[in-house]
Amino acid sequence: MAEPKKRILILGAGVMQGPAIRSAKAMGLLTAVIDGDPKAALAHEADYFEVIDLKDIHKIEEFAQKLKAEDGLHGVMTAGTDFSASVAYIAEHLDLPGIPYETALDASDKERMRSCFRKAGLPSPAFIVFSETNLAVESIVLPFSFPAVVKPVDNMGSRGCRRVDTTTNLIKAVETALGFSRSRRVIIEEYMEGPEFSIDAIVYKGEVTICGLADRHIFFPPYFIEMGHTMPTNIPPEEAEAIIKVFIRGIKALGIDNGAAKGDIKLTRSGPMIGEIAARLSGGYMSGWTYPYSSGADPAKGAICVALGQKPEGLTPQWNWTSAERAFISIPGMIHSIEGLDEGHTIPGIKDIFLRFEPGKRISFPENNVSKAGNVISAAPDRQTAVITAEKAAKNILIRLSVPDKETEAFLAESIILIDQKTANSWLFPPSAYALDQSLLDQLSHILSGSTSPLFSHATVSLLQFPAFMESDLRDYAGRSPRETLEAVKKLTGLEFLEQPDYSRGTVLGREFWEALIRGGYQGAVYYIDKLFKDADLQIPGLKK
């Protein structure tokens, strides 16, 4: 008689939990999966799915006890969520393998985490914690100098996280971060200057196995938006080793001795400093995609083994490739259509394209790492090919916005200003697609406004030239040159811009067009054209009737 299958409880049925669900099934396990969303993306892949709020530890425990009593329950785990404390609570109360609940709280609550690091003498930023219950936000006094970073103590994905450089901005940031904190507490940390890295590990009986060290590519201050990561890092081996050593010390300081650990580490002038360490596998497509693609290892399988009380398997690298993940984003508005997805899948080396939004949905410029439009992932034997491939696919995905739209127009109406990124509080957010220097701004101001005649038609659209901008080395949000951006505009609209303006024959696009393109990239330029056609009661080019 065949031995009954073991069963594992997985918290979360979203995309980030997909690798764990699939690995568990490949291992011959029965998967019981819970999620607070009845329409969770991967609910259909589970052997058994139940709708339960992942914060409701008592209801989860009740469900887990039922599973254990009926057909047995042998482990519990999560990946890419901030509910490792819920996992630990269930493991502790059902006598399943895992870490103590208090340890999981230390790795989930940033105040407790920082306190553990400070007690262990680990390199970690100075900090204070603000709670609306015991202090007026206006009375906050920092024990360190600006800049600082404000975060909710108990959230992930950079929600409510931003840099501040003045007391005024500090107060606003704290008020915002409170709204992202379940416990209504905010941590204010000393800013760490330097590149950032992500790292995963599987821990079994205190032995740490590193599962990838990746470069994180962070943009758009004062927020910290990860526009991608590249696995593995290409920093010097001695620097990578220093990061790994600090990470392992942090794991031990938190007491994570059985399970997974995910770290964000900054390499400062003083050496590695811990951003944070969580008691789970990473999200952001790292543990489930880029590390397996670059190495052939399977961190999800290793984490499942440990959750079952077994020695981890699948963690030995099989090859040494590079995998690059890159995000694509949008300016604010309502999505009308998305082009380039099918084309992107045909690019050699592209492994996945993930879409977070769809036509008919509102989108905004990202202020955190869960509000990007989507992500592409590549893999190749060498780093350059992987990076170029991912960036090419991201550039080719074009999001067209509906007209008219007040949010899009408010964004495009923001003035194009000269920005000094080194000066505190000089950031325009959301930023313009292109940051012009003073000489280009001066040249732009001399370009004439466009003119529309009654003979407006597809065949008679011409463009006042801006050669200094077109020939510049400026790049937009996705790394497009001005010429690539104009080609994207042509691709979406189907228009060919006449190089010799003829005011007697139809529409001439001038300064207003360039301002829309500079402010909003290809999306701003296309929106400007679409609105011209709509206002003229003509068929918008490139759209079906």
URZIKA-V236044 format. One record per helix or strand. SS is the DSSP state (h for helix, s for strand). FROM is the first residue (numbers start at 1). TO is the last residue. If there is no record, write none. Layout:
<<SS & FROM & TO> <SS & FROM & TO>>
This chain:
<<s & 7 & 11> <h & 15 & 26> <s & 30 & 35> <h & 43 & 45> <s & 48 & 51> <h & 57 & 70> <s & 75 & 79> <h & 84 & 93> <h & 101 & 108> <h & 110 & 119> <s & 124 & 124> <s & 127 & 131> <h & 137 & 139> <s & 148 & 152> <s & 162 & 164> <h & 167 & 178> <s & 185 & 190> <s & 195 & 204> <s & 207 & 219> <s & 225 & 231> <h & 237 & 254> <s & 259 & 268> <s & 271 & 278> <s & 281 & 281> <h & 286 & 295> <h & 299 & 307> <s & 322 & 328> <s & 333 & 339> <h & 341 & 345> <s & 350 & 355> <s & 362 & 363> <s & 374 & 380> <h & 383 & 396> <s & 398 & 401> <h & 406 & 413> <h & 438 & 445> <s & 451 & 451> <h & 458 & 460> <s & 461 & 463> <h & 467 & 470> <h & 482 & 493> <s & 498 & 498> <s & 507 & 509> <h & 511 & 535>>
